[in-house]
Amino acid sequence: MEKEKTEKLRPGQIQARPGMEHEMLPRPESEPKQHEGGKLAGKTALITGGDSGIGKAVALLFAKEGARVVIVYLSEDEDAVATQGLIAADGGICRLVKRDISEEAQCRKVVEETIKAFGGLDVLVNNAGTQWVQSSIEDISTEQLLQTFYTNFFSCFWLAKYAIRHMKKGSCIINTTSVTAYRGSPTLMDYASTKGAIVGFTRSLAGNLVKKGIRVNAVAPGPVWTPLIVSSFDKERVAGFGSDVPMERAGEPNEIAPCYLFLASDDASFMTGQVLHPNGGEIING
């Protein structure tokens, strides 16, 4: 059975070492891929938390590469409108959707509104997240635990669930996990747990959708300078944020966004179930 499967991929052949590429059947594809009109030309991308931070940088980059962008945000009207304006000023197309994705019904409506507006969905970026600092597990209420999971993890599950029915072969899902999924965080226990769940979900969904031609990958940022930081930590921790990684600084959102573009484009056509680690040099076994 395995032999039959192999022969369908390419004819059996043997050469003397070191081998000659020009004699291979078929020849390996080596020419750079061409992207007329941009790497995401003609595609529709749905990005949660796209009003600011990493999501904003991803939205701007996707639009510049030709994608129609749908930004989902909770309540940050000024940031969302400003991001939409930047995209429009550069000739891009951006639609704003204000919804609470910690609720399943809202996730379904987000997808429905995207399809209604653009007729399809090619790239889903599950990026929105929340966190609360607590020094002890005894201080984490069940309410906080559930809210963190509803926002960070359940939304990924629900949006993917409702999105894949509209996705065609070649589409992809990109989830935002975190370095904390791999090394933990003593003061962000519930947050780190959601990010670990996202890694497991990414790998599982990738295997589930591989035969449909839908790729599923993730990005695990380290410390990045976003509104989540100044709304989570005290002044002292904010002032030193990111100084504990090898590069001794926090990353900027536009340093993280190219990872998402790579995974969303055909450049990553041979990648699924994987995680990229833009984290300032921290070595992570994952």
NUTI-574396 format. One record per residue: residue in one letter; x, y, z of N, C-alpha, C, O, CB in turn. Coordinates in steps of 0.2 Angstrom, whole numbers, padded with zeros to 4 digits, always signed. Glycine has a CB too. Layout:
<rs>
aXYZXYZXYZXYZXYZ/...
</rs>
This chain:
<rs>
m+0004-0006+0000+0000+0000+0000+0004+0006+0000+0003+0011-0004-0005+0000+0006/e+0010+0006+0004+0014+0012+0005+0018+0013-0002+0019+0019-0004+0019+0011+0011/k+0020+0007-0005+0023+0008-0012+0019+0011-0017+0021+0015-0021+0025+0001-0014/e+0012+0009-0017+0007+0012-0022+0007+0019-0021+0006+0023-0025+0001+0008-0021/k+0006+0021-0014+0006+0028-0013+0012+0032-0015+0011+0038-0018+0005+0029-0005/t+0018+0030-0014+0024+0033-0016+0024+0034-0024+0026+0039-0026+0030+0029-0014/e+0022+0028-0027+0023+0029-0035+0018+0034-0038+0019+0036-0043+0022+0022-0037/k+0013+0035-0034+0008+0040-0036+0011+0047-0036+0009+0052-0040+0002+0040-0032/l+0016+0048-0031+0019+0055-0030+0024+0056-0036+0025+0062-0038+0022+0055-0023/r+0028+0051-0037+0034+0052-0042+0036+0045-0044+0036+0040-0041+0040+0056-0039/p+0039+0044-0050+0042+0038-0053+0048+0036-0049+0051+0040-0046+0044+0038-0060/g+0048+0029-0047+0054+0027-0044+0060+0028-0048+0060+0027-0054+0053+0019-0042/q+0066+0030-0045+0072+0031-0049+0078+0031-0044+0077+0033-0038+0071+0038-0052/i+0083+0029-0047+0090+0029-0043+0095+0032-0047+0096+0031-0053+0091+0021-0041/q+0100+0036-0044+0105+0039-0047+0112+0037-0043+0111+0036-0037+0105+0046-0048/a+0117+0038-0046+0124+0037-0043+0125+0043-0039+0123+0049-0041+0130+0036-0048/r+0128+0043-0033+0129+0048-0029+0134+0053-0032+0139+0051-0035+0132+0046-0022/p+0133+0060-0032+0129+0064-0028+0122+0065-0031+0118+0068-0028+0132+0070-0026/g+0121+0063-0037+0114+0064-0040+0114+0070-0044+0118+0075-0043+0109+0064-0035/m+0110+0070-0050+0110+0075-0054+0103+0078-0054+0098+0074-0056+0112+0073-0061/e+0102+0084-0053+0095+0087-0053+0092+0087-0059+0086+0085-0060+0095+0094-0050/h+0095+0088-0065+0093+0089-0071+0090+0082-0074+0086+0082-0079+0098+0092-0076/e+0092+0077-0071+0090+0070-0073+0084+0067-0069+0081+0062-0070+0095+0065-0072/m+0082+0071-0063+0076+0069-0059+0070+0070-0063+0068+0075-0066+0076+0073-0053/l+0065+0065-0061+0058+0066-0064+0053+0065-0058+0053+0060-0055+0057+0060-0069/p+0049+0070-0057+0050+0077-0060+0055+0081-0057+0058+0079-0051+0043+0081-0059/r+0057+0086-0060+0063+0090-0057+0060+0094-0051+0054+0096-0051+0066+0095-0062/p+0064+0095-0046+0062+0099-0040+0060+0106-0042+0064+0109-0046+0068+0099-0035/e+0055+0109-0039+0053+0116-0040+0058+0121-0036+0057+0121-0030+0046+0117-0039/s+0062+0125-0040+0067+0129-0036+0065+0137-0037+0068+0141-0034+0073+0127-0038/e+0062+0138-0043+0061+0145-0044+0057+0149-0039+0052+0146-0036+0057+0146-0051/p+0058+0155-0037+0054+0159-0032+0047+0159-0034+0046+0160-0040+0057+0166-0031/k+0043+0159-0029+0036+0159-0031+0034+0167-0032+0036+0171-0029+0031+0157-0025/q+0030+0167-0037+0028+0174-0039+0021+0176-0036+0017+0172-0035+0027+0175-0047/h+0021+0182-0034+0014+0185-0030+0012+0191-0034+0013+0197-0031+0016+0186-0023/e+0008+0190-0039+0006+0196-0043+0001+0200-0039-0004+0197-0036+0003+0194-0050/g+0002+0206-0037-0003+0210-0034-0002+0209-0026-0006+0212-0022-0010+0208-0036/g+0003+0206-0024+0004+0205-0017+0003+0197-0015+0000+0194-0018-0001+0209-0013/k+0006+0195-0009+0006+0188-0007-0001+0186-0005-0003+0180-0005+0010+0188-0001/l-0006+0191-0003-0013+0189-0002-0018+0192-0006-0024+0193-0004-0014+0191+0006/a-0016+0194-0012-0020+0197-0017-0027+0193-0018-0026+0187-0019-0017+0198-0024/g-0032+0196-0017-0039+0193-0019-0042+0189-0013-0047+0186-0013-0038+0189-0025/k-0038+0189-0007-0040+0185-0001-0044+0189+0004-0042+0195+0004-0034+0181+0002/t-0048+0186+0008-0051+0189+0013-0048+0187+0020-0048+0180+0021-0059+0188+0013/a-0046+0191+0024-0043+0189+0031-0048+0192+0036-0049+0198+0036-0036+0191+0031/l-0049+0188+0041-0053+0190+0047-0048+0189+0053-0045+0184+0054-0059+0185+0049/i-0047+0195+0056-0042+0196+0062-0045+0198+0068-0048+0204+0068-0036+0201+0059/t-0045+0194+0073-0048+0196+0080-0043+0200+0083-0037+0199+0083-0050+0190+0084/g-0045+0206+0087-0040+0210+0090-0036+0214+0085-0030+0215+0087-0036+0206+0095/g-0039+0215+0080-0035+0219+0074-0035+0226+0075-0032+0230+0071-0038+0217+0068/d-0038+0229+0080-0038+0236+0081-0031+0239+0084-0030+0245+0082-0043+0238+0086/s-0027+0235+0087-0021+0237+0090-0016+0232+0091-0018+0226+0090-0022+0241+0097/g-0010+0233+0093-0005+0228+0095-0003+0224+0089-0003+0226+0083-0007+0224+0100/i-0002+0218+0090+0000+0213+0085-0005+0212+0080-0004+0212+0074+0001+0206+0088/g-0012+0212+0082-0017+0212+0077-0017+0217+0072-0018+0216+0066-0024+0211+0080/k-0016+0224+0074-0016+0229+0070-0010+0229+0065-0011+0230+0059-0015+0236+0074/a-0004+0227+0067+0001+0226+0063+0000+0221+0058+0002+0221+0052+0008+0224+0067/v-0003+0215+0060-0005+0210+0055-0010+0213+0050-0009+0211+0044-0008+0204+0058/a-0015+0216+0052-0020+0219+0048-0017+0224+0042-0019+0224+0037-0025+0223+0051/l-0012+0228+0045-0009+0233+0040-0005+0229+0035-0005+0231+0029-0005+0238+0044/l-0001+0224+0037+0003+0221+0033-0001+0216+0028+0001+0216+0022+0008+0216+0037/f-0006+0213+0030-0011+0209+0026-0014+0214+0020-0014+0212+0014-0016+0206+0030/a-0016+0219+0022-0019+0224+0018-0014+0226+0012-0016+0227+0006-0022+0230+0021/k-0008+0228+0015-0003+0230+0010-0001+0224+0005+0001+0226-0001+0003+0232+0014/e-0002+0218+0007-0001+0213+0003-0007+0210-0001-0007+0205-0004+0002+0207+0007/g-0012+0215-0001-0018+0214-0006-0024+0210-0003-0029+0209-0007-0016+0209-0011/a-0024+0209+0004-0030+0206+0007-0035+0211+0008-0034+0217+0010-0028+0202+0013/r-0042+0209+0008-0047+0212+0011-0048+0210+0018-0047+0204+0020-0054+0211+0007/v-0048+0215+0023-0047+0214+0030-0053+0215+0034-0056+0220+0033-0041+0218+0033/v-0055+0210+0038-0060+0211+0043-0057+0212+0050-0054+0207+0052-0066+0206+0042/i-0058+0217+0053-0055+0218+0060-0061+0217+0065-0066+0221+0065-0052+0225+0061/v-0060+0212+0070-0065+0211+0075-0062+0214+0081-0056+0213+0083-0066+0204+0076/y-0066+0218+0085-0063+0221+0091-0069+0222+0096-0075+0221+0094-0060+0228+0090/l-0067+0223+0103-0072+0223+0108-0075+0230+0109-0081+0230+0108-0069+0220+0114/s-0071+0235+0111-0074+0241+0113-0069+0247+0111-0071+0253+0112-0075+0241+0120/e-0063+0246+0108-0058+0251+0107-0060+0254+0100-0056+0254+0095-0051+0248+0106/d-0065+0258+0100-0068+0262+0094-0062+0266+0091-0061+0266+0085-0074+0266+0095/e-0059+0270+0095-0054+0275+0092-0048+0271+0089-0046+0273+0083-0052+0280+0097/d-0046+0266+0092-0040+0262+0089-0043+0259+0082-0039+0259+0078-0038+0257+0094/a-0049+0256+0083-0051+0252+0077-0052+0257+0071-0050+0255+0065-0058+0249+0079/v-0055+0263+0072-0056+0267+0067-0050+0270+0064-0049+0271+0058-0061+0273+0069/a-0045+0271+0068-0038+0273+0066-0035+0268+0062-0032+0270+0057-0034+0275+0072/t-0035+0262+0064-0032+0257+0060-0036+0256+0053-0032+0255+0048-0033+0250+0063/q-0042+0256+0053-0046+0256+0047-0044+0262+0042-0043+0261+0036-0053+0256+0048/g-0043+0268+0045-0041+0274+0041-0034+0273+0038-0033+0275+0032-0041+0280+0046/l-0029+0270+0042-0023+0268+0039-0023+0264+0033-0019+0265+0028-0018+0266+0044/i-0027+0259+0033-0028+0254+0028-0031+0257+0022-0029+0256+0016-0032+0248+0030/a-0036+0261+0023-0040+0265+0018-0035+0270+0014-0035+0270+0008-0046+0268+0020/a-0031+0273+0018-0026+0278+0015-0021+0275+0011-0018+0278+0006-0023+0282+0021/d-0020+0269+0012-0015+0265+0008-0018+0261+0002-0015+0257-0001-0011+0260+0012/g-0025+0263+0001-0029+0260-0004-0031+0253-0003-0034+0249-0007-0024+0259-0010/g-0031+0251+0004-0034+0244+0005-0041+0244+0007-0044+0250+0008-0030+0242+0011/i-0044+0239+0009-0051+0238+0011-0051+0235+0017-0048+0229+0019-0055+0233+0005/c-0055+0238+0022-0055+0236+0029-0062+0237+0032-0065+0242+0031-0050+0239+0033/r-0065+0231+0035-0072+0232+0038-0071+0231+0045-0067+0226+0047-0077+0227+0034/l-0074+0235+0049-0074+0234+0056-0080+0230+0059-0086+0232+0057-0074+0241+0060/v-0079+0226+0063-0084+0222+0067-0083+0222+0074-0078+0220+0077-0084+0214+0064/k-0088+0225+0078-0088+0226+0085-0092+0221+0088-0098+0221+0088-0090+0233+0087/r-0088+0216+0091-0092+0210+0094-0088+0207+0100-0082+0208+0100-0094+0205+0089/d-0091+0204+0104-0088+0201+0110-0087+0193+0108-0092+0189+0109-0092+0202+0117/i-0081+0191+0106-0080+0185+0104-0079+0180+0110-0078+0174+0109-0074+0184+0100/s-0080+0182+0116-0081+0177+0122-0087+0173+0122-0088+0169+0126-0079+0181+0128/e-0092+0175+0117-0098+0172+0117-0099+0168+0110-0097+0171+0105-0104+0177+0117/e-0101+0162+0110-0101+0158+0104-0106+0161+0099-0104+0161+0093-0104+0151+0106/a-0112+0164+0101-0116+0167+0096-0113+0173+0092-0114+0174+0086-0123+0169+0099/q-0109+0176+0096-0105+0182+0093-0100+0180+0088-0099+0183+0083-0102+0187+0098/c-0097+0174+0089-0092+0172+0085-0095+0169+0078-0093+0171+0073-0088+0166+0088/r-0101+0166+0079-0105+0164+0073-0107+0170+0068-0106+0170+0062-0111+0160+0075/k-0109+0176+0072-0111+0182+0068-0105+0185+0065-0106+0188+0059-0114+0186+0073/v-0099+0185+0068-0093+0188+0065-0092+0184+0058-0090+0188+0053-0087+0187+0070/v-0092+0178+0058-0091+0174+0052-0096+0176+0047-0095+0177+0041-0090+0167+0053/e-0102+0176+0049-0108+0177+0044-0107+0184+0041-0109+0185+0035-0115+0177+0048/e-0105+0189+0045-0104+0196+0043-0099+0196+0038-0099+0200+0033-0103+0201+0049/t-0093+0193+0039-0088+0192+0034-0090+0190+0028-0088+0192+0022-0082+0188+0037/i-0093+0184+0028-0096+0181+0022-0101+0185+0018-0100+0186+0012-0099+0174+0023/k-0105+0189+0022-0110+0193+0019-0106+0199+0015-0108+0201+0010-0115+0196+0024/a-0101+0201+0018-0098+0207+0016-0093+0206+0010-0093+0209+0005-0093+0210+0021/f-0090+0200+0010-0085+0198+0005-0086+0192+0001-0082+0190-0004-0078+0198+0008/g-0091+0188+0003-0092+0182-0001-0088+0176+0001-0089+0171-0002-0092+0183-0008/g-0083+0176+0005-0079+0171+0007-0074+0172+0012-0074+0178+0015-0075+0169+0001/l-0070+0168+0014-0065+0168+0020-0059+0164+0018-0060+0158+0017-0068+0167+0027/d-0053+0167+0018-0047+0163+0016-0042+0162+0022-0039+0157+0022-0044+0167+0010/v-0042+0167+0026-0037+0167+0032-0041+0169+0038-0044+0175+0038-0031+0172+0030/l-0041+0165+0043-0043+0167+0050-0037+0168+0054-0033+0163+0055-0048+0161+0052/v-0037+0173+0058-0032+0175+0063-0035+0176+0069-0038+0181+0071-0027+0181+0061/n-0034+0171+0074-0037+0171+0080-0031+0174+0085-0027+0171+0087-0039+0164+0083/n-0032+0180+0086-0027+0184+0089-0029+0187+0096-0025+0189+0100-0024+0189+0085/a-0035+0189+0097-0038+0193+0103-0036+0189+0109-0037+0183+0109-0045+0194+0102/g-0035+0192+0114-0033+0189+0121-0034+0194+0127-0033+0200+0126-0027+0186+0121/t-0034+0191+0133-0034+0195+0139-0031+0192+0144-0029+0185+0144-0042+0196+0141/q-0029+0195+0149-0025+0192+0155-0026+0197+0161-0027+0203+0161-0018+0191+0153/w-0025+0193+0167-0025+0197+0173-0019+0194+0177-0018+0188+0178-0032+0196+0177/v-0015+0198+0180-0010+0196+0185-0012+0194+0191-0016+0198+0195-0004+0202+0185/q-0010+0188+0194-0012+0186+0200-0006+0182+0203-0003+0178+0200-0018+0181+0200/s-0004+0184+0209+0002+0181+0212+0001+0174+0215+0006+0170+0216+0004+0185+0218/s-0006+0172+0216-0007+0165+0219-0013+0162+0215-0018+0166+0213-0008+0166+0226/i-0013+0156+0215-0019+0152+0212-0025+0153+0216-0031+0153+0213-0017+0145+0211/e-0024+0155+0222-0030+0156+0227-0033+0163+0225-0039+0164+0227-0027+0156+0234/d-0030+0167+0222-0033+0173+0220-0036+0173+0213-0040+0178+0211-0027+0179+0220/i-0036+0168+0210-0039+0167+0203-0046+0164+0204-0047+0158+0206-0035+0162+0198/s-0051+0168+0203-0058+0166+0204-0060+0162+0198-0057+0162+0193-0063+0172+0205/t-0065+0158+0199-0068+0154+0194-0071+0159+0188-0070+0157+0182-0074+0150+0196/e-0073+0164+0190-0076+0169+0185-0070+0172+0181-0071+0172+0175-0079+0175+0189/q-0064+0173+0184-0059+0175+0180-0056+0170+0175-0055+0171+0170-0053+0178+0184/l-0056+0164+0178-0053+0158+0174-0057+0157+0168-0055+0156+0163-0053+0152+0179/l-0064+0157+0169-0068+0156+0164-0068+0161+0158-0068+0160+0152-0076+0155+0166/q-0068+0168+0161-0067+0173+0156-0061+0173+0152-0061+0174+0146-0068+0180+0160/t-0055+0171+0155-0049+0170+0151-0050+0165+0146-0047+0166+0140-0043+0169+0156/f-0053+0159+0148-0053+0154+0143-0059+0155+0138-0057+0154+0132-0055+0147+0147/y-0064+0159+0139-0069+0161+0134-0066+0165+0129-0067+0164+0123-0075+0164+0138/t-0062+0170+0132-0059+0175+0127-0053+0172+0123-0053+0173+0117-0057+0181+0131/n-0049+0169+0126-0043+0167+0123-0043+0160+0119-0040+0160+0114-0037+0166+0128/f-0047+0156+0122-0047+0149+0119-0053+0147+0116-0053+0145+0110-0045+0144+0124/f-0059+0148+0119-0065+0146+0116-0067+0150+0110-0070+0147+0105-0071+0147+0121/s-0065+0156+0110-0066+0160+0104-0062+0157+0098-0065+0157+0092-0064+0167+0105/c-0056+0155+0099-0053+0151+0093-0056+0145+0091-0057+0144+0085-0046+0149+0096/f-0059+0141+0095-0063+0135+0094-0069+0137+0090-0070+0134+0084-0064+0131+0100/w-0073+0142+0092-0079+0144+0089-0078+0147+0082-0082+0145+0078-0083+0148+0094/l-0073+0151+0082-0072+0155+0075-0070+0150+0070-0072+0150+0064-0067+0160+0076/a-0066+0145+0072-0063+0140+0067-0069+0136+0065-0070+0134+0059-0058+0136+0070/k-0073+0134+0070-0079+0129+0069-0084+0132+0064-0086+0129+0059-0083+0128+0075/y-0085+0139+0064-0090+0142+0060-0086+0144+0053-0090+0145+0048-0093+0148+0063/a-0080+0145+0053-0076+0148+0047-0075+0142+0042-0075+0143+0036-0070+0151+0050/i-0073+0136+0045-0071+0131+0040-0076+0129+0035-0074+0127+0029-0068+0125+0044/r-0082+0130+0036-0087+0128+0032-0087+0133+0025-0090+0131+0020-0094+0128+0035/h-0084+0138+0026-0084+0143+0021-0077+0143+0018-0076+0147+0013-0085+0150+0023/m-0072+0139+0020-0065+0139+0018-0064+0134+0012-0066+0129+0013-0060+0138+0024/k-0060+0136+0007-0059+0132+0002-0051+0129+0003-0048+0131+0007-0059+0135-0005/k-0050+0124-0002-0043+0122-0002-0038+0128-0003-0039+0132-0007-0042+0116-0007/g-0033+0128+0001-0028+0133+0001-0029+0139+0006-0025+0143+0007-0028+0136-0006/s-0035+0138+0010-0036+0143+0015-0032+0141+0021-0029+0136+0022-0044+0143+0017/c-0032+0145+0026-0028+0144+0032-0031+0147+0039-0034+0152+0038-0021+0146+0031/i-0029+0144+0044-0030+0147+0051-0024+0148+0055-0019+0144+0055-0035+0142+0055/i-0023+0154+0058-0017+0156+0062-0019+0158+0069-0023+0163+0069-0013+0161+0058/n-0017+0154+0074-0019+0156+0080-0013+0159+0084-0007+0157+0083-0021+0149+0084/t-0014+0164+0088-0009+0167+0092-0009+0163+0099-0013+0164+0103-0011+0174+0093/t-0003+0160+0100-0002+0157+0107+0003+0161+0110+0003+0167+0109+0001+0149+0106/s+0008+0159+0114+0013+0163+0118+0018+0159+0120+0018+0153+0121+0009+0166+0124/v+0024+0162+0122+0030+0159+0125+0028+0156+0131+0031+0151+0133+0035+0164+0125/t+0023+0159+0135+0021+0156+0141+0017+0149+0141+0017+0146+0146+0016+0161+0144/a+0015+0147+0135+0013+0141+0134+0018+0135+0135+0017+0130+0136+0010+0140+0127/y+0024+0137+0134+0030+0133+0134+0034+0133+0140+0037+0128+0143+0035+0134+0128/r+0035+0139+0143+0038+0139+0149+0034+0141+0156+0037+0141+0161+0044+0145+0149/g+0028+0142+0154+0023+0144+0160+0024+0151+0162+0029+0155+0160+0024+0140+0166/s+0020+0154+0167+0021+0160+0170+0018+0160+0177+0012+0159+0177+0017+0166+0165/p+0022+0161+0182+0019+0161+0189+0014+0165+0191+0010+0164+0195+0025+0162+0193/t+0013+0171+0187+0008+0176+0189+0003+0177+0183-0002+0181+0184+0012+0183+0189/l+0003+0172+0178-0002+0172+0173-0004+0165+0172-0004+0163+0166+0001+0176+0166/m-0006+0162+0177-0007+0154+0176-0013+0153+0172-0012+0148+0168-0008+0152+0183/d-0018+0156+0172-0024+0155+0168-0023+0157+0161-0025+0153+0156-0030+0158+0171/y-0019+0162+0160-0018+0165+0153-0013+0160+0150-0014+0158+0144-0014+0172+0153/a-0008+0158+0153-0003+0153+0150-0007+0146+0149-0005+0143+0144+0003+0151+0155/s-0011+0144+0153-0015+0138+0152-0019+0139+0145-0020+0134+0141-0020+0137+0158/t-0022+0144+0144-0026+0145+0138-0021+0145+0132-0023+0142+0126-0030+0152+0138/k-0015+0148+0132-0011+0148+0127-0008+0140+0126-0007+0139+0120-0005+0152+0128/g-0007+0137+0131-0006+0130+0130-0011+0126+0126-0010+0121+0122-0004+0126+0137/a-0017+0127+0128-0023+0124+0125-0023+0126+0117-0025+0122+0113-0030+0126+0128/i-0021+0132+0116-0021+0134+0109-0016+0130+0105-0017+0128+0099-0020+0142+0108/v-0010+0128+0108-0005+0124+0104-0008+0117+0103-0007+0115+0097+0001+0124+0109/g-0011+0114+0108-0014+0108+0107-0020+0108+0102-0020+0103+0097-0017+0105+0113/f-0024+0113+0102-0029+0114+0097-0026+0115+0090-0029+0112+0085-0033+0120+0099/t-0021+0119+0089-0018+0120+0083-0016+0114+0080-0017+0112+0074-0012+0125+0083/r-0012+0110+0083-0009+0103+0081-0015+0099+0079-0015+0095+0074-0005+0100+0086/s-0020+0098+0083-0026+0094+0082-0030+0096+0076-0032+0091+0072-0030+0093+0088/l-0032+0102+0076-0036+0104+0070-0032+0104+0063-0035+0102+0058-0038+0112+0071/a-0025+0105+0064-0021+0104+0058-0022+0097+0055-0023+0096+0049-0014+0106+0059/g-0021+0092+0059-0022+0085+0057-0029+0084+0054-0030+0080+0050-0020+0081+0063/n-0034+0087+0058-0041+0086+0056-0042+0088+0049-0047+0086+0045-0045+0088+0061/l-0039+0094+0047-0041+0098+0041-0036+0097+0035-0037+0099+0030-0042+0105+0042/v-0031+0093+0036-0026+0092+0031-0028+0089+0025-0026+0092+0019-0020+0088+0034/k-0033+0085+0025-0036+0082+0019-0040+0087+0015-0041+0086+0009-0039+0075+0020/k-0043+0092+0018-0047+0097+0015-0042+0103+0012-0045+0107+0009-0052+0100+0020/g-0036+0102+0013-0031+0107+0011-0031+0114+0014-0029+0119+0012-0033+0108+0004/i-0034+0114+0021-0034+0120+0025-0028+0119+0030-0028+0114+0034-0041+0120+0029/r-0024+0124+0030-0018+0123+0034-0019+0127+0041-0023+0132+0041-0012+0127+0031/v-0017+0124+0047-0018+0127+0053-0011+0128+0057-0008+0123+0058-0023+0123+0057/n-0009+0134+0058-0003+0135+0062-0003+0140+0067-0009+0143+0068+0003+0137+0057/a+0002+0142+0071+0001+0147+0076+0008+0151+0077+0013+0149+0074+0000+0143+0083/v+0007+0156+0080+0013+0161+0082+0013+0161+0089+0008+0163+0092+0013+0168+0078/a+0019+0161+0092+0020+0161+0099+0025+0167+0101+0031+0166+0102+0023+0154+0102/p+0022+0173+0101+0026+0179+0103+0029+0178+0110+0026+0176+0115+0023+0185+0102/g+0035+0181+0111+0038+0183+0117+0035+0190+0120+0029+0191+0118+0045+0183+0118/p+0039+0193+0123+0036+0200+0126+0036+0205+0120+0041+0206+0116+0041+0203+0131/v+0030+0208+0119+0029+0212+0113+0025+0219+0116+0021+0218+0120+0024+0209+0108/w+0027+0224+0114+0024+0231+0117+0018+0232+0114+0017+0235+0108+0029+0237+0115/t+0012+0231+0117+0005+0231+0115+0001+0234+0121+0004+0235+0127+0002+0225+0113/p-0005+0236+0120-0009+0239+0125-0011+0234+0130-0012+0236+0136-0016+0241+0122/l-0010+0227+0129-0011+0222+0134-0006+0223+0140-0008+0221+0145-0011+0215+0131/i+0000+0225+0138+0005+0226+0143+0003+0232+0148+0003+0231+0154+0012+0227+0140/v+0002+0238+0145+0001+0243+0150-0006+0243+0153-0007+0246+0158+0001+0250+0146/s-0010+0238+0151-0017+0237+0155-0017+0231+0159-0022+0230+0163-0022+0236+0150/s-0011+0228+0160-0010+0222+0164-0005+0223+0170-0007+0220+0175-0008+0216+0160/f+0000+0226+0169+0005+0226+0174+0006+0233+0177+0004+0238+0175+0012+0225+0171/d+0010+0233+0183+0011+0239+0186+0017+0243+0183+0020+0241+0178+0013+0238+0194/k+0018+0250+0185+0023+0254+0182+0030+0251+0182+0033+0251+0177+0023+0261+0185/e+0032+0248+0187+0038+0245+0187+0039+0239+0182+0045+0239+0179+0040+0242+0194/r+0034+0235+0182+0035+0229+0177+0035+0232+0170+0038+0229+0166+0030+0224+0179/v+0030+0237+0169+0030+0240+0162+0037+0243+0160+0039+0242+0154+0024+0245+0162/a+0040+0246+0165+0046+0250+0163+0052+0245+0161+0056+0246+0157+0048+0254+0169/g+0052+0239+0164+0057+0234+0163+0054+0228+0158+0058+0223+0157+0059+0231+0169/f+0049+0229+0155+0045+0224+0151+0050+0222+0145+0052+0226+0141+0039+0226+0148/g+0051+0215+0145+0055+0212+0139+0063+0212+0141+0066+0209+0137+0054+0216+0133/s+0065+0215+0146+0072+0216+0147+0075+0209+0149+0081+0208+0150+0074+0221+0153/d+0071+0204+0151+0074+0198+0153+0075+0192+0148+0077+0187+0149+0069+0195+0158/v+0073+0194+0141+0075+0190+0136+0082+0191+0133+0085+0196+0135+0070+0190+0130/p+0085+0186+0129+0092+0187+0127+0093+0194+0123+0098+0197+0124+0094+0182+0123/m+0088+0196+0120+0089+0203+0116+0088+0209+0121+0089+0214+0119+0084+0203+0110/e+0086+0207+0127+0085+0213+0132+0080+0218+0130+0081+0224+0132+0092+0215+0134/r+0075+0217+0127+0070+0222+0125+0063+0218+0123+0064+0212+0121+0072+0226+0119/a+0058+0222+0123+0052+0219+0120+0052+0220+0113+0055+0225+0110+0046+0223+0123/g+0048+0216+0109+0047+0216+0102+0042+0221+0100+0038+0223+0104+0046+0210+0099/e+0042+0224+0094+0037+0228+0092+0032+0224+0087+0034+0219+0084+0040+0234+0087/p+0026+0226+0087+0021+0222+0083+0023+0221+0076+0022+0216+0073+0014+0226+0083/n+0026+0226+0073+0028+0225+0066+0034+0220+0065+0036+0219+0059+0030+0232+0063/e+0037+0218+0071+0042+0213+0070+0039+0206+0071+0042+0201+0069+0047+0214+0076/i+0033+0206+0073+0029+0199+0074+0025+0198+0068+0024+0192+0066+0025+0199+0080/a+0022+0203+0065+0017+0202+0059+0020+0198+0053+0016+0194+0051+0015+0209+0057/p+0026+0199+0052+0029+0195+0046+0028+0187+0047+0027+0184+0042+0036+0196+0044/c+0028+0185+0053+0027+0178+0054+0020+0176+0052+0019+0171+0049+0028+0176+0062/y+0015+0180+0053+0008+0179+0051+0007+0179+0043+0004+0175+0041+0003+0184+0054/l+0011+0184+0040+0010+0184+0033+0013+0178+0030+0011+0175+0025+0014+0191+0031/f+0019+0176+0033+0022+0170+0030+0017+0164+0030+0016+0160+0025+0029+0168+0034/l+0014+0163+0036+0010+0157+0037+0003+0158+0033+0000+0153+0031+0008+0157+0044/a+0001+0164+0032-0005+0165+0028-0004+0164+0020-0009+0163+0017-0008+0172+0029/s+0002+0165+0018+0004+0165+0011+0006+0158+0008+0006+0154+0012+0009+0170+0009/d+0006+0158+0002+0008+0152-0001+0015+0150+0000+0018+0144-0001+0007+0152-0009/d+0019+0155+0003+0026+0153+0005+0026+0148+0010+0031+0144+0011+0030+0159+0008/a+0021+0147+0014+0020+0142+0019+0016+0136+0017+0013+0133+0021+0018+0145+0026/s+0016+0135+0011+0011+0129+0008+0013+0122+0011+0009+0118+0010+0011+0129+0001/f+0019+0121+0013+0021+0115+0016+0021+0115+0024+0025+0110+0026+0028+0113+0013/m+0018+0119+0027+0018+0120+0034+0011+0119+0037+0006+0123+0035+0021+0126+0036/t+0010+0115+0041+0003+0114+0045+0005+0111+0052+0009+0107+0052-0002+0111+0041/g+0001+0113+0057+0002+0111+0064+0008+0113+0067+0011+0110+0072+0002+0103+0063/q+0011+0119+0064+0017+0121+0067+0017+0128+0071+0011+0131+0070+0022+0122+0061/v+0022+0130+0075+0022+0136+0078+0028+0140+0077+0034+0137+0078+0021+0135+0086/l+0028+0146+0075+0033+0150+0075+0035+0154+0081+0030+0156+0085+0032+0155+0069/h+0041+0156+0083+0043+0158+0089+0047+0165+0089+0053+0165+0090+0047+0153+0093/p+0043+0171+0087+0047+0177+0088+0047+0180+0095+0042+0183+0097+0043+0182+0083/n+0052+0178+0099+0052+0179+0106+0058+0183+0109+0059+0182+0115+0051+0173+0109/g+0062+0186+0104+0068+0189+0107+0074+0185+0109+0079+0187+0112+0067+0193+0113/g+0074+0178+0106+0080+0174+0107+0079+0169+0113+0084+0165+0114+0085+0178+0109/e+0073+0168+0116+0072+0163+0121+0072+0156+0118+0068+0155+0113+0066+0164+0125/i+0075+0151+0120+0075+0145+0117+0069+0141+0120+0069+0139+0126+0082+0141+0118/i+0065+0138+0116+0059+0135+0118+0059+0128+0115+0060+0127+0109+0052+0139+0116/n+0058+0123+0119+0057+0116+0116+0050+0115+0114+0046+0112+0118+0060+0111+0121/g+0048+0117+0108+0041+0116+0106+0040+0117+0099+0035+0116+0096+0037+0120+0110/
</rs>
